[in-house]
């Protein structure tokens, strides 16, 4: 189990499906992630059953140390062993937990898992320009901007850029040797 100061990561369990399902109906969370699809609980359950059998991904619940409450989830997915890289996504499920550093800490735990346990060289993500809090969190955790897909998302009557960010193993080593 990967543990930080305030949060820890553990594999997704059946009891987490309700929380994940509820988060997929939170308007703010959907907007921040650019998600349009409405999922049924059965679709969420089926997806996580499939994810558990998929060797190219690891899904984790983000839990508070103080009370074991699941406050979000993250995934290291599209693991490409040939090129030693993977994709990353994270969701904090309730806006009451935004701005407390939980997401940044969970990102850092995911990096540790990626670089120390999976022994990959690159972790990549996409974040939309209308999510400045997420961008700051990723930068604080050591991700670097690599490029921008201009106006790649149209939601709420406006275009947003898709920002590509990554962290390399060498970045991770430098950040954690201080």
C-alpha positions in Angstrom: 0.0 0.0 0.0 1.3 3.4 -0.9 0.9 5.8 2.1 1.6 9.5 2.4 1.0 12.0 5.2 -2.7 12.4 4.7 -3.8 9.9 2.1 -3.0 6.4 1.0 -3.7 4.4 -2.2 -5.3 1.0 -2.2 -6.8 -1.2 -5.0 -10.4 -0.4 -6.0 -12.8 -2.7 -4.2 -16.5 -3.5 -4.8 -17.5 -1.2 -2.0 -16.0 1.7 -3.9 -18.3 1.4 -6.9 -21.1 3.5 -5.3 -18.7 6.4 -4.6 -17.2 6.3 -8.1 -20.7 6.1 -9.6 -21.8 9.2 -7.6 -18.7 11.1 -8.6 -19.6 10.5 -12.3 -22.7 12.6 -11.7 -21.0 15.6 -10.1 -21.3 18.5 -12.6 -18.1 20.2 -11.5 -16.0 17.0 -11.7 -17.4 16.1 -15.1 -16.6 19.6 -16.4 -13.0 19.5 -15.0 -12.4 16.2 -16.7 -14.3 17.0 -19.9 -16.6 14.0 -19.4 -19.9 14.0 -21.3 -21.1 10.4 -21.0 -23.6 9.5 -18.4 -22.8 6.1 -16.9 -25.1 3.6 -15.2 -24.0 1.9 -12.1 -23.9 -1.4 -14.0 -21.5 0.2 -16.6 -19.2 1.4 -13.8 -19.3 -2.1 -12.1 -18.6 -3.9 -15.4 -15.8 -1.4 -16.3 -14.0 -2.0 -13.0 -14.4 -5.8 -13.3 -12.7 -5.4 -16.7 -10.0 -3.1 -15.4 -9.1 -5.6 -12.7 -8.2 -8.1 -15.4 -6.3 -5.6 -17.5 -2.5 -6.0 -17.1 -2.0 -2.5 -18.8 -3.5 -0.6 -15.9 -3.6 -0.2 -12.1 -6.6 1.5 -10.5 -6.5 2.9 -7.0 -8.9 4.4 -4.4 -7.5 7.5 -2.7 -8.3 7.2 1.0 -7.9 9.5 4.0 -5.5 8.1 6.6 -7.5 9.6 9.5 -10.8 7.7 8.7 -10.2 5.4 5.7 -12.8 7.4 3.7 -12.4 7.1 -0.1 -12.2 10.6 -1.4 -11.2 9.9 -5.0 -9.6 7.4 -7.5 -6.8 7.4 -9.9 -5.5 5.2 -12.6 -2.1 4.4 -14.2 -3.3 3.1 -17.5 -2.3 2.3 -21.1 1.0 0.9 -19.7 3.3 0.4 -22.6 6.2 -1.9 -21.4 8.0 -1.7 -24.8 8.4 2.1 -24.5 8.4 2.2 -20.7 5.5 4.6 -20.3 2.0 5.0 -19.1 -0.9 7.4 -18.9 -2.4 8.9 -15.8 -5.7 10.2 -14.6 -7.1 11.3 -11.2 -10.4 12.4 -9.8 -11.1 13.8 -6.3 -14.8 13.0 -5.9 -16.1 15.8 -3.8 -15.4 19.6 -4.0 -15.2 19.6 -0.1 -11.8 17.9 -0.6 -10.5 20.2 -3.3 -7.6 22.6 -2.3 -6.4 20.5 0.6 -3.4 19.0 -1.0 -4.9 15.5 -1.1 -4.8 15.4 -4.9 -1.1 16.5 -5.1 -0.2 13.9 -2.5 -2.1 11.1 -4.3 -0.3 12.2 -7.6 3.0 11.8 -5.8 2.1 8.4 -4.5 1.1 7.4 -8.1 4.5 8.6 -9.3 6.3 6.6 -6.7 4.3 3.5 -7.8 5.0 4.2 -11.5 8.8 4.8 -11.2 9.7 2.6 -8.2 7.4 -0.4 -8.5 6.5 -0.5 -12.2 9.9 0.8 -13.1 8.6 2.9 -16.0 10.4 5.9 -17.6 7.5 8.2 -18.4 4.1 9.1 -16.9 1.8 11.3 -19.1 -1.5 13.1 -18.6 -3.8 15.5 -20.2 -5.6 18.4 -18.4 -7.9 21.1 -19.7 -7.0 24.7 -19.5 -10.3 25.4 -17.5 -8.8 23.4 -14.6 -6.1 25.7 -13.3 -6.2 24.0 -9.8 -5.4 20.7 -11.4 -2.6 22.2 -13.5 -1.0 23.7 -10.4 -1.3 20.4 -8.6 0.4 18.6 -11.4 3.2 21.2 -11.6 3.6 21.1 -7.8 4.1 17.3 -8.1 6.8 17.8 -10.8 4.9 17.3 -14.1 6.2 19.5 -16.9 4.1 21.0 -19.7 5.0 19.5 -23.1 2.4 20.8 -25.5 -1.0 22.2 -26.1 -3.9 20.9 -28.3 -5.5 24.2 -28.9 -9.3 24.5 -28.4 -9.7 20.7 -28.3 -12.8 20.6 -26.1 -16.0 22.5 -26.4 -18.1 22.6 -23.2 -20.3 25.1 -21.5 -20.3 27.3 -24.6 -16.5 27.7 -24.6 -13.4 26.1 -26.0 -10.6 24.8 -23.8 -7.1 23.8 -24.6 -5.9 20.3 -23.7 -2.5 20.5 -22.0 -0.1 17.6 -22.3 2.1 17.1 -19.3 4.6 14.4 -18.3 7.1 13.4 -15.7 10.2 11.3 -16.6 12.0 9.0 -14.2 15.0 11.4 -14.2 12.6 14.2 -13.1 11.3 12.0 -10.4 14.8 11.2 -9.1 15.8 14.9 -9.1 12.6 15.9 -7.3 13.0 13.2 -4.7 16.7 13.6 -4.0 16.3 17.1 -2.5 
